[in-house]
Amino acid sequence: MGLNLTRNYSINFSLPKRSKKLIKFIVIHYTGMKKQSEAINRLSDYKAKVSSHYFVTNEGKILNLVPDLYEAWHAGESSWRKFKSLNKHSIGIEINNPGHDYQYKYFSKKQISSTIKLLKNLMKKYNIKKQDILGHSDISPNRKKDPGEKFPWKKLAKKNLSVWHNLNETKIKKYRNHKLKHNEVKIFFQKLHKIGYRKSGKIAKKLEEINLVKAFQRKFRQSLVNGKVDKECYLISKNL
C-alpha cells in the first residue's frame, strides 16, 4: 500500500540502524501541545530530545520525521510484556491533539483515516500483530494518558488493527460500579499482566494500580475512566 509521505526529518534518533526484526510494536501518541507548529518543531529540536517516526497533522498529512530503522525517542521509560524501553522495539506515531492539559478533543476523520493507512502499511512491512498496536499510556501508565479515551480503538479493531472485546456493551454496562470480591480483583490484575501491562511495584502500589486501571479503561472502557475496578472492567479483561 502506497503512502503519501512528507519528509521532515528530525535529528533526534539513535545510531546505529537497528535490524528490521527488532521492530515489534507501534506506539500511538498525541502531541499534547496547544499548537501543531510547536509540536512539529519540538519533535525536531535537538534540545527537546524527543521525536517520533511519524506525525499526523490535523489535515491528515503524514510527516516522516525519523526513518523506521532508526530508534526514535518517543516511548521513554516504558514496558510491555517482557520488553522494557520500547524505543528499541517500536515505531512511534504522534497525532496532533492538544491532549488532556489543553482541551482534549476527538481526533479528526482525516487524522484517523491517515493513521489507519499508516498502520496497515507498517503492520504488513514489519509483520506486527494487532495486539502489539499500543497507546503510550499502555506502556507508561504512571506517566502518560495518550492517546486517551477519545482515540477510536474500537474502530481500529474492526479493521483488524487493534484488539477489542466481543461483549455486548449495553449488557455489560449494567455491571458498572459493581464491586468485586477480593479474589476477582486479583484475577483482574492477573489478566492485565497477561495482556501485557506492567506489574505494580511495591512502592506506591495503590497509586500505580489506579494508573494501570485508568490506562486499561482509556483503551477498553472509554466512557468512564475513574481508576476503579468494577465488574464491567473485570468482564472485559476476562474476554480479552
C-alpha positions in Angstrom: 0.0 0.0 0.0 1.5 3.3 -1.1 1.6 6.2 1.4 1.7 9.9 0.6 4.5 10.9 3.0 6.2 14.2 3.5 9.9 14.0 4.6 10.5 16.4 7.5 13.4 14.7 9.2 14.3 15.2 12.9 17.9 14.7 14.1 16.6 13.2 17.4 17.3 9.5 16.9 19.9 6.9 18.0 22.6 5.2 15.9 23.3 2.7 14.5 20.5 1.3 12.4 18.5 -1.4 14.0 17.5 -4.7 12.5 14.1 -4.9 10.9 13.3 -7.9 13.2 13.7 -5.7 16.3 10.5 -3.8 15.4 7.7 -5.5 17.2 5.4 -2.7 18.3 3.7 0.5 17.1 3.1 3.1 19.8 0.4 5.8 19.3 0.7 9.2 21.0 -1.0 12.6 21.0 1.2 15.7 20.9 -0.4 17.3 24.0 0.6 20.8 22.9 -1.5 23.9 22.1 -0.3 24.5 18.5 0.6 22.0 15.8 3.5 24.0 14.6 5.0 24.0 18.1 4.6 20.2 18.3 6.4 19.6 15.0 9.2 22.0 16.0 9.7 20.3 19.3 10.0 16.9 17.8 12.8 18.3 15.6 14.5 20.3 18.3 17.7 18.6 19.5 17.3 20.4 22.9 14.0 18.7 23.5 15.5 15.2 22.9 12.1 13.8 21.8 10.9 12.6 18.4 8.7 10.1 16.6 8.9 8.3 13.3 5.6 9.8 12.0 3.5 12.8 12.7 -0.2 13.0 11.6 -1.4 16.6 11.2 -4.9 18.0 11.7 -5.4 17.8 8.0 -4.4 14.1 7.9 -1.0 14.8 6.3 1.7 12.2 7.3 5.1 13.6 8.1 8.0 11.2 8.3 10.4 12.5 10.9 12.7 9.6 11.6 13.4 6.7 9.2 11.9 3.4 10.5 15.2 1.6 11.1 16.5 4.2 13.5 15.4 4.4 17.1 13.2 7.5 17.7 12.8 8.9 21.2 9.1 8.7 21.8 8.4 6.0 24.4 10.7 7.0 27.3 10.6 4.8 30.4 8.2 2.0 29.3 7.4 -1.7 29.4 5.2 -4.2 27.8 5.2 -7.9 28.5 8.9 -8.8 28.8 10.1 -5.8 26.9 11.5 -2.6 28.5 12.5 0.7 27.0 10.2 0.2 24.0 12.1 2.8 21.8 14.3 -0.1 20.8 11.5 -2.2 19.6 8.8 0.2 18.3 7.7 2.7 15.8 6.2 5.9 17.2 3.2 7.8 15.7 2.4 11.2 17.0 -1.1 12.5 16.2 -1.7 16.2 16.7 -4.1 16.8 19.5 -3.9 19.3 22.4 -4.4 16.5 24.9 -5.8 16.5 28.5 -4.0 19.6 29.5 -5.3 21.8 26.7 -8.9 21.0 26.0 -8.6 17.4 24.8 -10.7 16.8 21.7 -11.7 14.0 19.4 -9.3 13.2 16.6 -10.5 14.3 13.1 -11.7 11.9 10.5 -8.8 12.8 8.3 -6.4 12.0 11.1 -7.9 8.6 11.7 -8.1 7.8 8.0 -4.4 8.5 7.6 -3.5 6.7 10.8 -5.4 3.6 9.5 -3.5 3.7 6.2 -0.2 4.1 8.0 -0.9 1.3 10.4 -1.8 -1.1 7.6 1.4 -0.3 5.8 3.7 -0.7 8.8 2.0 -3.8 10.2 2.5 -5.5 6.8 6.0 -4.2 6.3 7.2 -5.4 9.8 4.8 -8.2 10.5 3.4 -6.5 13.6 0.4 -8.2 15.2 -2.7 -6.3 16.1 -2.2 -6.9 19.8 1.1 -5.0 19.6 -0.6 -1.7 18.5 -0.3 0.2 21.7 -1.0 3.5 23.3 1.6 5.5 25.2 -0.5 5.1 28.3 -0.4 1.3 27.9 3.4 1.1 28.1 3.8 4.0 30.6 0.6 4.1 32.7 2.2 6.1 35.6 3.4 8.9 33.3 1.1 9.1 30.3 -2.6 9.4 29.3 -2.2 9.5 25.5 -3.7 8.9 23.0 -6.5 8.8 25.6 -10.2 7.8 25.8 -11.1 9.8 22.6 -8.9 7.7 20.4 -11.1 5.2 18.4 -9.6 1.9 19.4 -12.8 0.1 18.7 -12.9 1.4 15.1 -9.3 0.2 14.6 -10.2 -3.2 16.0 -13.0 -3.6 13.4 -10.3 -3.1 10.8 -8.1 -5.7 12.5 -5.6 -3.0 13.6 -6.1 -3.4 17.3 -7.8 -5.7 19.8 -11.2 -5.3 21.4 -13.6 -7.4 23.4 -16.6 -9.1 21.8 -19.0 -8.5 24.6 -22.3 -6.6 24.3 -21.6 -3.2 25.7 -25.1 -2.4 26.6 -25.4 -5.6 28.6 -22.2 -5.3 30.4 -22.8 -1.7 31.3 -25.3 -2.8 33.9 -22.3 -4.2 35.9 -20.6 -0.8 36.0 -19.7 0.2 39.6 -20.5 -3.3 40.9 -17.9 -4.1 43.4 -15.7 -7.2 43.1 -14.7 -9.8 45.5 -11.0 -9.7 46.6 -10.1 -12.8 44.5 -11.8 -11.2 41.5 -9.7 -8.1 41.8 -6.6 -10.3 42.0 -7.8 -12.1 38.8 -8.4 -8.7 37.1 -4.8 -7.6 37.6 -3.5 -11.1 36.5 -5.5 -10.7 33.3 -3.9 -7.2 32.7 -0.4 -8.6 33.2 -1.3 -11.4 30.8 -2.4 -8.9 28.2 1.0 -7.1 28.6 0.5 -4.4 31.2 3.3 -3.9 33.7 3.1 -5.2 37.3 2.8 -2.6 40.1 5.9 -2.0 42.2 5.9 -2.3 46.0 6.4 1.5 46.4 3.2 3.5 45.9 1.5 0.3 44.8 -2.1 1.6 45.2 -1.4 4.7 43.0 0.3 2.5 40.4 -2.7 0.2 40.3 -5.1 3.2 39.9 -3.0 4.4 37.0 -2.9 0.9 35.5 -6.7 0.7 35.7 -7.1 4.1 34.1 -4.8 3.0 31.2 -6.9 -0.1 30.7 -10.1 2.0 30.8 -8.8 4.6 28.3 -8.5 1.8 25.8 -11.2 -0.6 26.6 -13.9 1.2 28.7 -13.6 4.7 27.3 -16.9 6.1 28.5 -15.8 6.1 32.2 -12.2 6.5 33.3 -12.1 6.5 37.0 -9.3 4.1 38.0 -11.8 1.9 39.9 -12.0 -1.8 39.2 -15.6 -2.9 38.8 -17.4 -5.9 37.4 -17.7 -4.3 33.9 -13.9 -3.9 33.7 -13.5 -7.4 35.1 -15.7 -9.0 32.4 -13.8 -7.1 29.7 -10.4 -8.2 31.0 -11.5 -11.8 31.0 -12.9 -11.6 27.5 -9.7 -10.1 26.2 
